[in-house]
Amino acid sequence: MSDERAAGGGDGDEAERLPAPATAAGALGPAEPALPAQPTGGGRASGDLRIALQFTAAGVVWGASFLFIAVGLEGLSPAQIATGRTVFGALTLGIIVLVTREKLPREWRIWAHMTVVALTLCVFPYLLFGWAQQSVSSGLASVYNATTPLMTALMAGLVIRVERLTREQILGLVVGLAGVLVIIAPWAGVDLRGGVVPQLALLGATACYGFSLAYLRRFLQGTGLSGVMLALLNVGIAAVIMLALTPIIGTDPITLDIWIVGSIVLLGVFGTGLAYAWNQNVVRAWGATRAATVTYISPVVGVALGILVLGEVLVWNEPVGAALIFLGILLAQRRLRLPRRPR
């Protein structure tokens, strides 16, 4: 994504800068209209503070999403959580679109492509994260979510083919994979049900995120729709799909209390709704590269909340693996450069 466009164009350096889906929202839109000139003096300072607060809020909300999922799982199934968050998210984004009076697209092609995006950016990963968090900690899930930029580079270079992988990206993918292996800790023995398979499900979720972001860039760039509208189409279609699937996969017994209900409402309204709009504002004001640094906030928040609220224990290999993943992200996003080969 270019510095001034969400999921925007450009070649080479740009695609790997797509923000991640639990930072994915920032990628939900092609060319955003240019913002008007910033006011000077106090007005500009106020605007900068507002954007900084939205950036921080998005990182905190996306990091807290894994806590909300963990609490929700105490009384709901993964499918029921996915349904609740998409419905509340769609309602929230729908209100924003009504206020801005933006019209829904009429082209069937956009709706067809957005259905693919809804499946890979919401339905599949939401189900996978919910299922996996029945066996792994919320903090660990938030760390795996940070692999999204790596998956985006992989999908953009090898599957959707919207760019060629550079040396830095290839090295970043290798380093990131090493970080994942450190977290899985194969030397401790293979526990398929309690460890490896749920963690592979988390990687499957971020692979879905990476695919959808690369897909957005290839097929929905230049539609003229705002990021918030594309977010509404994405989450709205996902909500319809989940509501249709609920009688099939969401019939488990339900136990509700104020904490479970509150977690799902917060997860939907903020994590699947408002944070998308906030991230769009940050992308337009700061550019996609700076906006993508929210990737580094969410895991810290997720791990901290897991320890402080849920009493989760952090094992030594998890922060070491996370550090390798972050190093891989820096390389994949070209924030770290390899020395040029002499000619």
URCORPE-V898872 format. One record per residue. N is the residue number from 1. RES is the residue in one small letter. OMEGA is omega as a letter, one per 20 degrees, with the letter a starting at -180 (none if undefined). D_LAST is the distance of its C-alpha to the last C-alpha in Angstrom with 1 decimal. Layout:
# URCORPE-V898872
n,res,omega,d_last
N,RES,OMEGA,D_LAST
N,RES,OMEGA,D_LAST
This chain:
# URCORPE-V898872
n,res,omega,d_last
1,m,a,29.9
2,s,a,29.0
3,d,a,30.0
4,e,a,33.1
5,r,r,34.2
6,a,a,35.6
7,a,a,34.0
8,g,a,32.5
9,g,a,30.0
10,g,a,26.5
11,d,r,23.5
12,g,a,20.7
13,d,a,21.5
14,e,a,25.2
15,a,a,26.9
16,e,a,26.3
17,r,r,28.2
18,l,r,31.4
19,p,a,34.0
20,a,a,35.7
21,p,r,39.4
22,a,r,41.3
23,t,a,38.9
24,a,a,38.7
25,a,a,40.9
26,g,a,38.3
27,a,a,36.7
28,l,r,40.0
29,g,r,39.5
30,p,a,37.4
31,a,r,37.3
32,e,r,39.6
33,p,a,41.3
34,a,r,40.2
35,l,r,42.4
36,p,a,44.6
37,a,a,43.7
38,q,r,44.3
39,p,r,47.4
40,t,r,47.2
41,g,a,49.0
42,g,r,50.9
43,g,r,50.3
44,r,r,46.5
45,a,r,46.9
46,s,r,49.2
47,g,r,46.8
48,d,r,43.9
49,l,r,46.3
50,r,r,47.3
51,i,r,43.8
52,a,r,43.1
53,l,r,46.3
54,q,r,45.5
55,f,a,42.0
56,t,a,43.8
57,a,r,46.6
58,a,r,44.3
59,g,r,42.5
60,v,a,45.9
61,v,r,47.5
62,w,r,44.8
63,g,a,44.8
64,a,a,48.6
65,s,a,48.6
66,f,r,48.4
67,l,r,51.4
68,f,r,53.3
69,i,a,52.5
70,a,r,53.7
71,v,r,56.9
72,g,a,57.4
73,l,r,57.2
74,e,r,60.3
75,g,a,62.4
76,l,r,60.3
77,s,r,58.3
78,p,r,54.5
79,a,r,55.5
80,q,r,58.1
81,i,r,55.5
82,a,r,53.1
83,t,a,55.9
84,g,a,57.0
85,r,r,53.7
86,t,r,52.8
87,v,r,56.3
88,f,r,56.3
89,g,r,52.8
90,a,r,53.6
91,l,a,56.8
92,t,r,54.9
93,l,r,52.2
94,g,r,55.0
95,i,r,56.8
96,i,a,53.7
97,v,r,53.3
98,l,r,57.0
99,v,a,56.8
100,t,r,53.9
101,r,r,55.7
102,e,a,52.7
103,k,r,53.7
104,l,r,52.7
105,p,r,50.6
106,r,a,52.5
107,e,a,49.8
108,w,a,50.3
109,r,r,46.6
110,i,a,45.8
111,w,r,48.6
112,a,r,47.3
113,h,a,43.8
114,m,r,45.1
115,t,r,47.3
116,v,r,44.2
117,v,a,42.7
118,a,r,46.1
119,l,a,46.2
120,t,a,42.6
121,l,a,42.5
122,c,a,46.1
123,v,a,48.4
124,f,a,46.4
125,p,r,44.6
126,y,r,47.8
127,l,a,49.7
128,l,r,47.1
129,f,r,46.9
130,g,r,50.7
131,w,a,51.1
132,a,a,48.6
133,q,r,50.1
134,q,a,53.3
135,s,a,51.7
136,v,a,48.9
137,s,r,49.1
138,s,r,48.3
139,g,r,45.8
140,l,r,43.9
141,a,r,44.0
142,s,r,42.5
143,v,r,39.6
144,y,r,38.9
145,n,a,39.1
146,a,r,36.0
147,t,a,33.9
148,t,r,34.3
149,p,r,30.9
150,l,r,29.3
151,m,r,31.6
152,t,r,30.8
153,a,r,27.1
154,l,a,28.0
155,m,a,30.6
156,a,a,28.5
157,g,a,25.6
158,l,a,27.7
159,v,r,31.3
160,i,r,31.7
161,r,r,28.1
162,v,r,27.8
163,e,r,24.1
164,r,r,21.2
165,l,r,20.6
166,t,r,17.4
167,r,a,16.1
168,e,a,18.2
169,q,r,21.2
170,i,r,21.1
171,l,r,21.0
172,g,r,23.7
173,l,r,25.9
174,v,r,25.7
175,v,r,26.6
176,g,r,29.3
177,l,r,30.7
178,a,r,30.9
179,g,r,32.9
180,v,r,35.2
181,l,r,35.9
182,v,r,36.7
183,i,r,39.2
184,i,r,40.8
185,a,a,41.2
186,p,r,41.7
187,w,a,42.8
188,a,a,45.9
189,g,a,47.1
190,v,r,46.9
191,d,a,49.4
192,l,a,48.9
193,r,a,51.4
194,g,a,51.1
195,g,a,47.4
196,v,a,44.8
197,v,r,46.1
198,p,r,46.6
199,q,r,43.2
200,l,r,41.7
201,a,r,43.9
202,l,r,42.2
203,l,r,38.8
204,g,r,40.3
205,a,a,41.4
206,t,r,38.0
207,a,r,36.5
208,c,r,39.1
209,y,a,38.0
210,g,r,34.4
211,f,a,35.5
212,s,r,37.8
213,l,r,35.3
214,a,r,32.8
215,y,r,35.8
216,l,a,36.9
217,r,a,33.6
218,r,a,33.7
219,f,a,37.4
220,l,r,38.9
221,q,r,36.4
222,g,r,38.1
223,t,a,41.7
224,g,r,42.8
225,l,r,44.5
226,s,r,44.2
227,g,r,42.8
228,v,r,46.3
229,m,r,47.6
230,l,r,45.0
231,a,r,45.7
232,l,r,49.4
233,l,a,48.9
234,n,a,46.8
235,v,r,49.3
236,g,r,52.3
237,i,r,51.6
238,a,r,50.8
239,a,r,54.2
240,v,r,56.0
241,i,a,54.4
242,m,r,55.3
243,l,r,58.8
244,a,a,59.2
245,l,a,58.0
246,t,r,60.1
247,p,a,63.3
248,i,a,61.3
249,i,a,59.0
250,g,a,60.4
251,t,r,64.0
252,d,r,63.8
253,p,a,66.5
254,i,r,65.6
255,t,a,66.4
256,l,r,66.0
257,d,a,66.5
258,i,a,65.4
259,w,r,62.2
260,i,r,61.1
261,v,r,62.0
262,g,a,60.4
263,s,a,57.1
264,i,r,56.9
265,v,r,57.8
266,l,r,55.2
267,l,a,52.6
268,g,a,53.4
269,v,a,54.1
270,f,a,51.3
271,g,a,48.7
272,t,a,48.8
273,g,a,50.1
274,l,a,49.7
275,a,r,46.4
276,y,a,44.9
277,a,r,46.2
278,w,a,45.2
279,n,r,41.6
280,q,r,41.5
281,n,r,42.6
282,v,r,40.0
283,v,a,37.2
284,r,a,38.5
285,a,a,39.0
286,w,a,35.9
287,g,a,33.4
288,a,a,32.5
289,t,r,29.8
290,r,a,32.4
291,a,a,35.1
292,a,r,33.3
293,t,r,33.7
294,v,r,37.2
295,t,a,35.7
296,y,r,35.9
297,i,a,39.5
298,s,a,41.2
299,p,r,40.7
300,v,r,41.8
301,v,a,44.9
302,g,r,45.5
303,v,a,45.4
304,a,r,47.5
305,l,r,50.2
306,g,r,50.3
307,i,a,51.1
308,l,a,53.5
309,v,a,55.3
310,l,r,55.3
311,g,r,55.1
312,e,a,52.1
313,v,r,50.6
314,l,r,46.9
315,v,a,45.7
316,w,a,43.0
317,n,a,40.5
318,e,r,40.7
319,p,r,39.1
320,v,r,36.5
321,g,r,35.6
322,a,r,35.7
323,a,r,33.3
324,l,r,30.7
325,i,r,31.4
326,f,r,30.8
327,l,r,27.5
328,g,r,26.6
329,i,r,27.7
330,l,r,25.6
331,l,a,22.5
332,a,r,23.7
333,q,r,24.5
334,r,r,21.2
335,r,r,23.2
336,l,a,21.0
337,r,r,17.2
338,l,r,14.8
339,p,r,12.1
340,r,r,8.8
341,r,r,6.3
342,p,a,3.8
343,r,none,0.0
